[in-house]
Amino acid sequence: MSLILAIDQGTTSTRAIAFEVRDKTLSPVAVSQIELGQHFPRSGWVEHDAAEIWTATLQTCREVVRKAGGVARFAAVGLTNQRETAVLWDAVTGEPLHRAIVWQDRRTADLTTRLIAEGREPAVQAATGLILDPYFSATKFAWLLDAVPGARERAVRGEVRLGTIDSWLIWKLTGGESHVTDASNASRTALMDLRTVEWRDDLCALFDVPRAALPGIRPCAGVMGNTDPALFGRALPIAGSAGDQQAALIGHGALNPGDAKITYGTGAFLMANVGAAPVASTRRLLGALAYQAERRTAYALEGSIFSAGSAIQWLRDGAKMISESRQSEAMAQGLTDNGGVYLVPGFTGLGAPWWEPEARGTVVGLTRDSGPAHFVRAALEALAYQTRDLLDALAADGAPPLKTLKVDGGVTANSFAMQFVADICEVEVERPAFQEMTALGAARLAALGAGLLADLEARPTEAPACWKPRMAAAERERLLSGWRRAVKAAIIAAPDRAQEPGG
Ligand code: ADP
């Protein structure tokens, strides 16, 4: 019994991966994946079918158990999931009462705007680390309770359940025995006190979410329930769970203050470990719980870049300056420098630390010498400048200085971009050979929770790729001042926010 069944329930797919635990290392031995249907019933609305998520989870788990040689070889289940997505289900029938509202969904913007206008944000931020935004689960829970007739009254009586995807899956996996969530997922609802790691009655009242319908909060490692024996032929303990970004942090082994990871996919997600006490951000980074395990709680600061790989997608599919993403590396290398051209990829607004939702993509510095290669190079360089802005915000918030920046995601295949990140951010960049950090983190938590590992310390199977800073300081400063002028231009060009309703 040395295998862990890791479930990775993501926004676009559901996956199961079997990991073998041996000598403190975890190696993948089998994988199964099913794509997930996306529903867009209105502009700004995004839904998933929770029943479909459950069926896909069961199917991928059963396939992996079979491929890995049967359930007898498994010691435990670990879980990681898309965060914030809200599910409402019937405690008696076990059926979802509405489609799940996905984290990207903006339908509760009016409610958060009203709460901001009422001056509620500082208290919410002080308690939870989060800003008031439709992103987080609380307003989504409230919307579901309003939309389903009688749901709020039934919630008070304990007849319906609310939870994020982890809670929904644990409830289904345990045959309705356990209604729990882990501390990292709970920290993204806007209902949990970041210090006490408990639901807050005042926040439940503010968002009108009855506490009786919420799951119990558990540490990220430790047994949260046992799977229904009918599902896999034998009960397995669910021994670890964390939200996707936190699981990736653990997968990278970023366990100490000053450790940070950034995932460069379509967007980019930075999570920096700040240690045993939460840090209140003055730069609109988000305070988060990193994980709770081995009787300690670690905290993090988070920041996101809205457009990272999507800028490369745009060069390929929109501007048609490249035909494949990987061409971008050679094109950028082919220039000796950026020729003074900067691209601010504000396609969907600018995230932390600028928070300019109305900003749009902006290119500055074009001359008669500029060509497609300058656009490509500027898009790749922008990854590094945006990362630097996040790291500067972290430093300004008093986060511990970074040791190395651990990276994963599709864009990290680009060595030019990774070297440029090291140069502009003045930090060593490290990319692990095995890229499935999210599933690995969930497996490691479960291995700890099931007693197969003594701690979360990681020993990678293969050496990581490393990029060390080597750019002269004067050059870096020259480039950064060009970038800052470009950001200013993007912000000046944005429509006036004062004209926006509620702006
Ligand atoms: P997600 O999980 O958000 O779908 P992935 O981690 O799969 O994203 O990364 C996909 C992104 O990586 C795409 O936006 C793509 O443009 C970008 N990408 C892939 N290969 C490269 C490359 N060699 N250079 C730059 N960007 C790349």
Residues whose N, C-alpha, C, O or C-beta is under 5 A from the ligand:
A	BS01	ADP	Y264 G265 T266 G267 G309 S310 I312 Q313 S325 R326 S328 G409 G410 V411 A413 N414
